[in-house]
């Protein structure tokens, strides 16, 4: 449960960063991905889960990373049984969280050129990108709601659902 709360906290932070006015963008870029997400205030669950999974230092590292960050509202849609399972299995939690991370800096301008293609995540599995009606979707149904939140070590794109990697 504590892990889930940490992940929710990080999620809340990431969303707040996305919603922050453009004038504050330069201040946010001085913070790493985790700090930017925490400052946003809408990534509390994500932050909590990153802490539980031992991934905070990784995402504070040099990077660059691109994070598809689920908001607290996105985590609220995940069945409680799934969250409980993740809370009890650190390796599984880490795998799910790393499925939201891509190595390198991938701005929205590049993401939209990847329509119909897949990108490899740090987890090792791929996420399929599609563009429909000018909107970007991951794995067919997860919508990218905000883009290009700058951090000192990468970029955050906000998503409306938690991505679950394919079963091995």
Rosetta blueprint (number, residue, H / E / L):
1 X L
2 X H
3 X H
4 X H
5 X H
6 X H
7 X H
8 X H
9 X H
10 X H
11 X H
12 X H
13 X H
14 X H
15 X H
16 X H
17 X H
18 X H
19 X H
20 X L
21 X L
22 X H
23 X H
24 X H
25 X H
26 X H
27 X H
28 X H
29 X H
30 X L
31 X L
32 X L
33 X H
34 X H
35 X H
36 X H
37 X H
38 X H
39 X H
40 X H
41 X L
42 X E
43 X E
44 X H
45 X H
46 X H
47 X H
48 X H
49 X H
50 X H
51 X H
52 X H
53 X H
54 X L
55 X L
56 X H
57 X H
58 X H
59 X H
60 X L
61 X L
62 X L
63 X L
64 X L
65 X E
66 X E
67 X E
68 X E
69 X E
70 X E
71 X L
72 X H
73 X H
74 X H
75 X H
76 X H
77 X L
78 X L
79 X L
80 X H
81 X H
82 X H
83 X H
84 X H
85 X H
86 X H
87 X H
88 X H
89 X L
90 X H
91 X H
92 X H
93 X H
94 X H
95 X H
96 X H
97 X H
98 X H
99 X L
100 X L
101 X E
102 X E
103 X E
104 X L
105 X L
106 X L
107 X L
108 X H
109 X H
110 X H
111 X H
112 X H
113 X H
114 X H
115 X L
116 X L
117 X L
118 X E
119 X E
120 X E
121 X L
122 X L
123 X L
124 X L
125 X L
126 X E
127 X E
128 X E
129 X E
130 X E
131 X E
132 X E
133 X L
134 X L
135 X E
136 X E
137 X E
138 X E
139 X L
140 X L
141 X L
142 X E
143 X E
144 X E
145 X E
146 X E
147 X E
148 X E
149 X E
150 X E
151 X E
152 X L
153 X L
154 X E
155 X E
156 X E
157 X E
158 X E
159 X E
160 X L
161 X L
162 X L
163 X L
164 X L
165 X L
166 X L
167 X L
168 X L
